[in-house]
Amino acid sequence: MTIIAANPEHLGARIRIAAVLHTLGSAMTHHPHIHMIVPAGIGGKFNNR
């Protein structure tokens, strides 16, 4: 995904994604799930896209 986004024909930018894997729910039972933060935009010289 980062390689495709860096290609000038697509987005031409470096993107970042933060993810955390949780294996327990609030009741301390086995409940695997993932929380992710994905930026919705880019700044700098790419503001016109």
trRosetta pair geometry for C-beta under 8 A, 3 or more apart (Angstrom, degrees):
i j d omega theta_ij theta_ji phi_ij phi_ji
1 4 5.9 -54 -148 36 31 109
1 5 6.3 27 155 -16 64 109
1 15 7.2 -72 133 71 98 131
1 17 7.8 26 94 -15 141 138
2 5 5.7 -56 -143 41 33 110
2 6 6.2 34 157 -23 66 108
2 14 6.9 20 -161 -150 101 66
2 15 5.9 -147 -113 54 74 87
3 6 5.9 -56 -147 34 29 111
3 7 7.0 42 150 -34 60 97
4 7 5.8 -45 -161 12 35 117
4 10 5.5 25 163 16 75 173
4 11 7.8 68 126 13 69 103
5 10 6.1 -107 -116 104 29 126
5 11 4.5 -20 -158 46 69 132
5 12 8.0 -91 161 17 56 18
5 13 6.0 -55 157 70 98 71
5 14 7.3 105 109 -128 113 20
5 15 4.7 -17 123 -4 167 120
6 11 7.5 -13 -54 70 16 93
6 12 7.0 35 -173 -137 33 25
6 13 6.9 -111 -103 74 48 23
6 14 6.0 27 -93 -85 97 60
7 10 4.7 64 75 15 99 104
7 11 7.4 78 62 36 64 64
7 12 7.0 -67 103 -74 32 55
8 12 4.1 46 -116 -94 56 108
9 12 7.9 124 12 -56 25 91
11 15 7.4 29 98 -44 155 115
11 42 7.5 124 174 -11 115 151
11 46 7.8 34 171 -152 80 143
11 49 7.4 132 -150 136 64 155
12 46 6.9 176 89 -105 100 119
12 49 7.8 165 48 -53 110 164
13 42 4.8 -34 -163 -127 166 163
13 46 5.4 -5 -76 -67 127 166
15 39 6.9 -156 -154 53 84 109
15 42 7.6 -84 -93 -79 79 114
16 39 6.5 54 62 0 82 120
17 36 6.4 -14 -177 -165 101 106
17 37 7.2 162 -161 80 54 57
17 38 5.3 -6 -118 -102 91 79
18 36 6.9 153 85 -155 54 54
18 37 4.4 2 57 50 103 105
19 34 5.8 -9 -168 -173 107 110
19 35 7.0 158 -154 83 55 51
19 36 4.7 -13 -102 -102 85 82
19 37 7.7 -156 -70 24 45 64
20 34 7.0 154 77 -156 45 60
20 35 4.8 -7 56 57 97 100
20 36 7.9 -170 22 -74 63 43
21 32 7.0 -10 -175 -158 94 91
21 33 7.9 167 -153 88 55 32
21 34 5.6 -29 -101 -101 63 79
22 25 7.8 97 135 -81 120 41
22 31 7.5 -10 118 95 101 83
22 32 7.1 165 92 -143 56 43
22 33 5.5 -11 62 62 99 77
22 34 7.4 176 20 -90 75 27
22 35 6.7 51 -12 -11 112 102
23 30 6.7 -34 165 -141 82 67
23 31 7.4 125 164 63 34 47
23 32 5.1 -9 -123 -94 60 78
24 28 5.4 -5 -176 -138 127 44
24 29 6.8 136 -153 62 75 26
24 30 6.8 -55 -104 -100 61 33
24 31 6.2 59 -167 39 24 85
25 28 7.2 -90 70 -18 63 13
25 29 5.3 -13 41 57 109 81
25 30 7.8 19 -1 91 92 13
25 31 3.4 38 -42 31 104 149
25 33 7.9 65 -86 6 81 120
39 42 7.4 92 124 -73 128 59
42 46 4.6 -8 108 86 121 136
42 47 7.9 -135 100 -74 74 46
42 49 7.6 5 60 64 116 115
43 46 6.9 94 105 57 11 90
43 47 6.3 17 -151 -73 50 90
44 47 6.9 -172 74 -32 27 88
46 49 5.2 -41 -178 22 81 118
